[in-house]
Amino acid sequence: MAPNLALATKMIELGYTQEQLAEEMNVALRQITGSTGNVSARTIWNLLHGRTRRPIGRTRVALEHVFDCSIKDLGFDQPSPTPSEESVLRRTFAGAAAGIAAAAVLPPTPGPRIGMADVDRLDAAFAGLVAADNSHGGTVSLETRAVAFAHHAMELQAVGSASQRVRQRLYYLAAAFTGTAMWAALDAYQPDRAEGHFERAMRLAGLSGNADIQLRLWGHAAVLSTQKKSPHDALAAAEAGRASSTCRRDPLARSLAAARLAAVQAEAGDARSARRSLDSAVDSFLRADKGELRPTWIAFYDQSELSGLSGLAMSRLGRHDEAEAHFHRTLSELRPTYARNRWFYSTHLALSQLHQGDVELACATATSVLQDPVSDSLTGRIERLLGTFTRELADRAPRAQATASWKEQYGSRKGPL
């Protein structure tokens, strides 16, 4: 049974979990037929995992209504309905259309008042997603939840009355949640999916008028362009972030943007500019008031992350001895809960050691990633890095005992290689 990727993608785009989609389908059936549906999360599981390849009757009607597209567009085999079924569906939809037309002439019902308490609840949810990402990285579950919260923020905009301050904050949070979905897709190394999130997030960020969230999105955009092999776009995105008003105001944000710019400049082979940007990043970091109140998403940026970004820049410039020193400092100062970053920088450390000819040490470092008790959930970016390490190890030391041992351990792992 092949999973239905088309349906899964549509669910991610609209922010539906299996339970939420089942509920939406039941609501649709109640609106269309007048009777409550019996769609459950198990029904959705069967649809997603290929157990149901040709939904019929009420299930088909509900799916097409919720997603506003055909069964075929959702990745299913489309059956030819019987004449009786076509007749029933035609009458049902005609009745539903009449009801909608009648409702359109009724006076609007005032919506609820949306206040800062609603915003605070969404802020708390956003902090929770950021913490989950910092801990274990981007997953489809995290991406889906982020999109769902963004959808909820926009629903509050649509159904309620609110002050301008509250509305701008809701736009900010919708952009922030969508940016988190974008980062989850990037961490999974799904740039096409991330690009769709980016376009929506930047539009929402513009509506919010908040420069902080735009800085975050420009940082993500640089990674997106790197994954899509567009170095000029990556450089433009990193420079846009560095030029933002947030960086002019806050030295810590300026340090982060400069360190990210250095890594992009190094990728382009511009050693002089990369070193100049790193110097700026260090100087700004030292000037920053670490106790200042800042957005939740930037809390990850500390001395360990500055060292990690410096290591990435040095590695890309071929200065693997300097890169190794930076990565050691990163790993010694990294907060214990940041498992994803530990795997990421440990793998880069292994690569820098390998490039210096330390085959056994490099393999030991890479093995520490596999032996981490929670490393079963390595993200797509880290899996690709481990694949790069494996290929370069085979090229540099094909007959080494450490190479054979690494291949055995790495090949025995479940999941993508």
C-alpha positions in Angstrom: 0.0 0.0 0.0 1.5 3.3 -1.1 0.8 6.3 1.1 -1.3 9.1 -0.4 1.2 11.9 -0.6 -1.2 14.2 -2.5 -3.7 14.1 0.4 -0.9 14.5 3.0 0.4 17.6 1.2 -3.1 19.1 1.1 -3.5 18.4 4.8 -0.2 20.1 5.6 -1.1 23.1 3.4 -4.4 23.6 5.3 -3.0 22.7 8.7 -5.3 19.6 9.3 -4.4 16.8 11.6 -6.2 13.5 11.0 -8.7 14.3 13.8 -9.3 17.9 12.5 -9.9 16.6 8.9 -12.4 14.0 10.2 -14.2 16.8 12.1 -14.3 19.1 9.0 -15.7 16.3 6.8 -18.4 15.6 9.3 -19.3 19.3 9.4 -19.4 19.3 5.6 -21.7 16.3 5.5 -24.0 17.9 8.1 -24.2 21.1 6.0 -24.8 19.2 2.7 -27.0 16.3 3.7 -28.6 17.5 7.0 -27.3 14.5 8.9 -24.1 14.1 10.8 -21.3 12.0 9.2 -19.4 9.2 10.9 -15.9 10.0 9.6 -13.2 9.2 12.2 -9.5 9.7 12.5 -9.2 6.0 11.6 -11.0 6.8 8.3 -8.4 9.4 7.6 -5.6 7.1 8.5 -6.9 4.6 5.9 -7.1 7.3 3.3 -3.5 8.5 4.0 -1.9 5.1 4.1 -3.5 3.7 0.9 -5.9 1.3 2.5 -8.7 3.2 0.8 -7.8 4.1 -2.7 -11.2 4.8 -4.1 -13.5 6.6 -1.6 -17.1 6.6 -2.6 -20.4 8.0 -1.5 -20.4 10.4 1.5 -16.7 10.1 2.0 -16.0 11.2 -1.5 -18.5 14.1 -1.2 -17.0 15.3 2.1 -13.4 15.2 0.8 -14.2 17.2 -2.3 -16.2 19.7 -0.3 -13.5 20.3 2.3 -10.6 20.6 -0.1 -12.6 22.1 -3.0 -11.1 19.8 -5.6 -11.7 16.5 -7.2 -10.9 13.1 -5.7 -8.3 12.7 -8.5 -6.6 15.9 -7.4 -6.3 14.4 -3.9 -4.4 11.3 -5.2 -7.3 8.9 -5.3 -8.7 6.7 -8.1 -11.9 8.3 -9.2 -14.9 5.9 -9.5 -17.7 6.5 -12.0 -20.8 7.2 -9.9 -23.9 5.3 -10.6 -26.9 7.3 -12.1 -28.7 7.1 -8.8 -25.8 8.4 -6.8 -25.3 11.3 -9.3 -29.0 12.2 -8.9 -28.8 12.2 -5.1 -25.6 14.3 -5.1 -27.1 16.7 -7.6 -30.2 17.3 -5.4 -28.1 17.5 -2.3 -25.8 20.1 -3.6 -28.7 22.1 -5.1 -30.3 22.2 -1.7 -27.1 23.2 -0.1 -26.6 26.0 -2.6 -30.1 27.3 -2.0 -29.4 27.4 1.8 -26.2 29.3 1.2 -28.0 31.8 -1.0 -30.7 32.3 1.6 -28.1 32.8 4.3 -26.3 35.4 2.2 -29.2 37.9 2.5 -29.5 37.6 6.3 -27.9 40.4 8.4 -24.5 39.4 9.7 -24.2 38.2 13.2 -21.7 40.2 15.3 -18.5 38.1 16.0 -16.9 37.7 19.4 -14.4 40.3 20.7 -10.8 39.1 20.2 -8.4 40.5 22.8 -4.9 40.1 24.1 -5.9 37.0 26.1 -6.4 35.2 22.8 -3.1 36.6 21.5 -1.3 35.4 24.7 -2.7 31.9 24.2 -1.3 31.8 20.7 2.0 33.2 21.9 2.3 30.4 24.4 1.6 27.9 21.6 4.2 29.5 19.5 6.8 29.2 22.3 5.9 25.5 22.6 6.5 24.9 18.9 9.9 26.8 19.0 10.9 24.6 22.0 9.9 21.5 20.2 11.9 22.5 17.1 15.0 23.4 19.2 14.8 20.0 20.9 14.3 17.6 18.1 14.1 19.6 14.9 11.6 19.8 12.1 9.1 17.0 11.7 5.9 16.7 9.6 4.0 16.8 12.8 5.6 20.1 13.8 5.0 21.5 10.4 1.4 20.5 10.4 0.8 21.9 13.9 2.4 25.2 12.9 0.2 25.6 9.8 -2.9 24.8 11.9 -2.0 27.5 14.5 -1.4 30.0 11.6 -4.8 29.1 10.2 -6.4 29.6 13.7 -4.8 33.1 14.0 -6.3 34.1 10.7 -9.7 32.6 11.7 -9.7 34.9 14.7 -9.1 37.8 12.3 -12.1 36.8 10.2 -14.7 36.0 12.8 -14.1 38.5 15.5 -13.8 42.2 16.2 -10.5 43.5 17.6 -8.3 46.5 18.1 -5.7 47.4 15.5 -3.0 46.3 18.0 -4.5 42.9 18.4 -5.0 42.5 14.6 -1.3 43.3 13.9 -0.3 40.8 16.6 -2.4 38.2 15.0 -0.8 38.8 11.6 2.6 38.6 13.4 1.7 35.2 14.9 0.3 33.9 11.7 3.6 34.8 10.0 5.6 33.3 12.9 3.7 30.0 12.8 4.0 29.8 9.0 7.7 30.6 9.4 8.0 27.7 11.8 6.3 25.4 9.3 8.8 26.7 6.7 11.8 25.9 8.9 10.4 22.4 9.7 10.2 21.8 6.0 13.8 23.1 5.5 15.0 20.9 8.4 13.4 18.0 6.7 15.1 19.1 3.4 11.9 19.7 1.6 12.7 23.0 -0.1 9.7 23.0 -2.5 7.3 22.7 0.4 9.2 25.3 2.4 9.0 27.8 -0.5 5.2 27.7 -0.4 5.3 28.5 3.4 7.8 31.3 2.8 5.5 33.1 0.3 2.6 33.1 2.7 4.7 34.0 5.7 6.3 37.1 4.0 2.8 38.3 3.0 1.6 37.9 6.6 4.7 39.5 8.0 4.2 42.5 5.7 0.7 42.9 7.0 1.9 42.7 10.6 4.4 45.6 10.1 6.8 43.7 12.4 10.4 43.8 11.3 11.6 41.1 13.8 9.6 38.4 12.1 10.8 39.5 8.7 14.4 39.2 9.9 13.7 35.6 10.9 12.1 34.8 7.5 15.1 36.3 5.6 17.4 33.9 7.5 15.2 31.0 6.5 15.1 32.3 2.9 18.9 32.1 2.8 18.8 28.4 3.8 16.0 27.8 1.3 18.0 29.3 -1.6 21.0 27.3 -0.6 19.0 24.1 -0.7 17.6 25.0 -4.1 21.2 25.7 -5.4 20.5 29.4 -5.9 23.6 31.1 -4.3 22.8 34.6 -5.5 19.3 34.4 -4.0 20.9 33.1 -0.7 23.3 36.0 -0.6 20.5 38.5 -1.4 18.3 37.0 1.4 21.2 37.1 3.9 22.0 40.7 3.0 18.3 41.7 3.3 18.3 40.3 6.8 21.5 42.1 7.8 20.0 45.4 6.5 16.8 45.1 8.4 15.7 47.8 10.9 15.8 45.2 13.7 19.6 44.7 13.1 20.1 48.5 13.3 18.3 48.6 16.7 19.4 45.3 18.4 23.1 44.2 18.4 22.1 40.6 19.1 20.0 40.4 16.0 22.8 42.2 14.1 25.2 39.5 15.3 22.9 36.7 14.2 22.3 38.2 10.8 26.1 38.9 10.3 27.0 35.3 11.2 24.5 33.9 8.8 25.7 36.2 6.1 29.3 35.1 6.7 28.3 31.4 6.2 26.6 32.4 2.9 29.6 34.5 1.7 31.9 31.6 2.6 29.7 29.2 0.5 30.2 31.7 -2.4 34.0 31.6 -1.9 34.3 35.2 -0.7 36.7 34.7 2.2 37.4 38.3 2.8 33.8 39.3 3.2 33.0 36.2 5.3 35.8 37.0 7.8 34.7 40.7 7.9 31.1 39.6 8.6 32.3 37.2 11.3 34.2 40.0 13.0 31.1 42.1 12.9 29.1 39.2 14.4 31.5 38.8 17.3 31.7 42.6 18.0 27.9 42.9 17.9 27.4 39.9 20.2 29.8 41.4 22.8 27.8 44.7 22.7 24.4 43.1 23.1 22.5 43.2 26.3 21.7 39.5 26.8 19.0 40.3 29.4 16.9 42.4 27.0 13.4 41.2 26.3 13.3 39.7 22.8 11.1 37.5 20.6 10.8 33.9 21.5 12.3 32.6 18.3 15.7 34.3 18.8 16.3 32.7 22.2 18.4 30.0 20.6 21.1 32.4 19.6 23.9 32.4 22.1 27.7 32.0 22.2 27.4 28.3 21.2 25.4 29.2 18.1 27.8 32.0 17.1 30.6 29.5 17.4 28.6 27.0 15.3 27.9 29.5 12.5 31.6 30.6 12.6 32.5 26.9 12.2 30.2 26.5 9.2 31.8 29.6 7.5 35.4 28.3 8.2 34.5 24.8 6.9 33.1 26.3 3.7 36.3 28.3 3.2 38.4 25.1 3.6 39.8 26.2 7.0 39.0 22.9 8.6 41.3 23.3 11.6 39.6 26.6 12.6 36.2 25.0 11.9 37.0 22.1 14.2 37.9 24.5 17.0 34.6 26.4 16.6 32.6 23.2 16.6 34.3 21.9 19.8 33.4 25.2 21.5 29.8 24.9 20.2 29.3 21.4 21.5 30.9 22.3 24.9 28.5 25.2 25.4 25.4 24.0 23.7 22.3 23.7 26.0 21.4 20.1 26.8 17.9 20.3 25.4 19.1 21.2 21.9 19.4 17.7 20.6 19.0 18.7 16.9 21.8 21.2 17.0 24.0 18.7 18.8 23.6 16.2 16.0 24.0 18.9 13.3 27.2 20.4 14.7 28.6 17.0 15.7 28.2 15.8 12.1 30.0 18.9 10.8 32.7 18.3 13.4 33.2 14.8 12.0 33.5 16.2 8.5 36.1 18.8 9.5 38.1 16.0 11.2 37.8 13.8 8.2 39.0 16.7 5.9 42.2 16.9 8.1 42.8 13.2 7.7 41.7 12.1 11.2 39.7 9.1 10.0 39.3 7.2 13.3 38.4 10.4 15.2 36.0 11.5 12.5 34.2 8.1 12.6 34.0 8.2 16.4 32.4 11.7 16.3 29.9 10.6 13.6 29.1 7.5 15.6 28.2 9.6 18.6 25.3 11.0 16.6 24.0 7.5 15.8 24.4 6.4 19.4 22.4 9.3 20.8 19.4 7.7 22.6 17.0 10.0 20.7 18.7 10.0 17.3 16.0 7.8 15.7 14.3 11.1 14.7 17.3 12.7 12.8 16.0 15.4 10.5 16.5 15.3 6.7 19.3 17.8 6.8 21.3 15.7 9.2 20.6 12.5 7.3 22.0 14.2 4.2 25.1 15.3 6.1 25.7 11.8 7.3 25.3 10.6 3.7 27.9 13.1 2.6 30.2 12.0 5.4 29.8 8.3 4.4 30.7 9.1 0.7 33.7 11.2 1.6 34.9 8.6 4.1 34.7 5.9 1.4 36.7 8.2 -1.0 39.4 9.1 1.5 39.9 5.9 3.4 38.2 3.1 1.5 40.3 0.3 3.2 40.4 1.6 6.8 38.9 -0.5 9.5 37.1 2.6 10.9 35.4 3.0 7.5 34.2 -0.6 7.5 32.9 -0.2 11.0 31.1 3.0 10.2 29.5 1.6 7.1 28.2 -1.4 9.1 26.7 0.9 11.8 25.3 3.4 9.4 23.9 0.8 7.0 22.1 -1.0 9.7 20.1 2.0 10.7 16.4 2.2 9.7 15.3 5.1 7.7 16.7 7.1 4.7 20.4 6.9 4.0 
